[in-house]
Each structure stands twice: as C-alpha cells, then as structure tokens.
Amino acid sequence: MDDIVLRCAKRCLKSEANQKFIDKTIGDTYSFGYEAFRKMLMMVIGLATLEKIEEKLENTGKISALKSDLVNLKKSRNRAAHTHTKGTLRTYDAPSKTKHDFDRIYALLTELDAELQRHKC
C-alpha cells in the first residue's frame, strides 16, 4: 500500500516538498486498514490538484504575494498579541494601511477560491 501511494505521489506531484510530506505521512501511518490507505491517497490526489492551482496562480506572482502578505499580517498580529512591556507605548499600523492589507489578502484568497471551485474539488 505504501508503494502504491509513493508511486502515485511521484507521478502526480512535482514539488519535492510535497513528495517529502507524503513520504513522512506514509512513515507515520502504521495500519493495514483501508481507511488509512484511502486517507494517504486522498492527500496525494488533493495535493496534486493544489499544486496545479498554485502553479497557475504563481505564474502571475499571486501565491508569493499572498504568502508575503500573510507573513506580514502574522508578524503585526503577534506583536500586538504577545508583546507585553509595561510602561511602554505600543504602536500600530494606521487603519487605512490595515484595511489596504486586508483588501489585498482578501482579493488573493478570493482568486484562490475561484480556482478551487473551477477544479470541482
């Protein structure tokens, strides 16, 4: 069963990172049950579709932009949520900048969602 999943991953997945993810998933699965096997196959088939969608969107730089925007949003959020320095003033981005960032992220997520819907996942 592991061999079937690995061969499917090698056929369907281009990304080495995704192939390593499947390899790790196989290593972490200790079952001869059909459900565990089915779950691994679903991961491969689902990752293959996601790779195609990401590749299409990355041709226009949209996946890189989304990743970058989300990293920046996470940093800003973590500073606000996890910085507790008594007696100092905390600075935040202007509401207009935050709204602009959210609008850009929303547009990228909307486009990703549209691609997912086109693939009938």
C-alpha positions as CSV (number, residue, x, y, z in Angstrom):
1,M,0.0,0.0,0.0
2,D,2.9,2.4,0.8
3,D,4.4,1.6,-2.6
4,I,1.1,2.5,-4.4
5,V,0.9,5.8,-2.6
6,L,4.6,6.6,-3.3
7,R,4.3,5.8,-7.0
8,C,1.1,7.9,-7.2
9,A,2.9,10.8,-5.5
10,K,5.9,10.5,-7.9
11,R,3.5,10.6,-10.8
12,C,1.2,13.3,-9.6
13,L,3.4,15.7,-7.6
14,K,6.1,17.9,-9.0
15,S,7.1,19.6,-5.7
16,E,9.8,17.9,-3.8
17,A,8.4,19.4,-0.6
18,N,5.0,17.8,-1.2
19,Q,6.7,14.5,-2.1
20,K,8.6,14.6,1.3
21,F,5.3,15.5,3.0
22,I,3.7,12.3,1.6
23,D,6.8,10.3,2.4
24,K,6.6,11.4,6.1
25,T,2.9,10.7,6.1
26,I,3.5,7.2,5.0
27,G,6.2,6.8,7.6
28,D,3.8,8.0,10.3
29,T,1.0,5.6,9.2
30,Y,1.0,2.2,10.9
31,S,-2.1,0.4,9.7
32,F,-3.2,-2.1,7.1
33,G,-6.7,-0.7,7.2
34,Y,-8.3,0.6,4.0
35,E,-9.2,3.9,5.7
36,A,-5.6,4.8,6.4
37,F,-4.6,3.8,2.8
38,R,-7.5,5.9,1.4
39,K,-6.5,8.9,3.5
40,M,-3.0,8.8,2.1
41,L,-4.3,8.6,-1.5
42,M,-6.6,11.5,-0.8
43,M,-3.7,13.5,0.4
44,V,-1.7,12.8,-2.8
45,I,-4.6,13.4,-5.2
46,G,-5.6,16.6,-3.3
47,L,-2.0,17.9,-3.2
48,A,-1.7,17.2,-7.0
49,T,-4.7,19.5,-7.6
50,L,-3.5,22.1,-5.2
51,E,-0.1,22.1,-6.9
52,K,-1.7,22.8,-10.3
53,I,-3.7,25.7,-8.8
54,E,-0.7,27.1,-7.1
55,E,1.4,26.8,-10.2
56,K,-1.3,28.7,-12.2
57,L,-1.5,31.5,-9.7
58,E,2.2,31.6,-9.1
59,N,2.8,32.4,-12.8
60,T,1.4,35.8,-12.0
61,G,3.1,36.0,-8.6
62,K,-0.1,35.8,-6.7
63,I,0.9,32.9,-4.4
64,S,4.2,34.6,-3.5
65,A,2.2,37.9,-2.8
66,L,-0.3,36.0,-0.6
67,K,2.5,34.3,1.4
68,S,4.3,37.6,1.9
69,D,1.2,39.5,2.9
70,L,0.2,36.7,5.4
71,V,3.7,36.7,6.9
72,N,3.5,40.5,7.4
73,L,-0.1,40.2,8.9
74,K,1.0,37.4,11.3
75,K,4.0,39.5,12.5
76,S,1.8,42.5,13.1
77,R,-0.8,40.4,14.9
78,N,1.8,38.6,17.0
79,R,3.4,41.9,18.1
80,A,0.0,43.2,19.2
81,A,-1.0,40.0,20.9
82,H,2.3,38.9,22.5
83,T,4.2,42.0,23.4
84,H,3.6,43.0,27.0
85,T,6.1,45.6,28.0
86,K,4.9,47.5,31.0
87,G,5.4,51.3,30.8
88,T,6.0,51.4,27.0
89,L,3.7,52.7,24.3
90,R,2.7,50.2,21.6
91,T,2.4,51.4,18.0
92,Y,0.0,50.0,15.5
93,D,-0.4,50.4,11.7
94,A,-2.8,53.1,10.6
95,P,-6.3,51.8,10.0
96,S,-6.0,52.7,6.3
97,K,-2.9,50.6,5.9
98,T,-4.5,47.6,7.7
99,K,-7.6,47.9,5.6
100,H,-5.5,48.1,2.4
101,D,-3.6,44.9,3.5
102,F,-6.8,43.1,4.3
103,D,-8.3,44.1,1.0
104,R,-5.3,42.8,-0.9
105,I,-5.2,39.5,1.0
106,Y,-9.0,39.1,0.5
107,A,-8.6,39.6,-3.2
108,L,-5.9,37.0,-3.4
109,L,-7.9,34.5,-1.3
110,T,-11.0,35.1,-3.5
111,E,-9.0,34.3,-6.6
112,L,-7.6,31.1,-5.0
113,D,-11.1,30.2,-4.0
114,A,-12.3,30.7,-7.6
115,E,-9.6,28.4,-8.9
116,L,-10.6,25.8,-6.4
117,Q,-14.2,26.0,-7.5
118,R,-13.2,25.6,-11.1
119,H,-11.3,22.4,-10.3
120,K,-14.5,20.9,-8.7
121,C,-12.6,19.7,-5.7
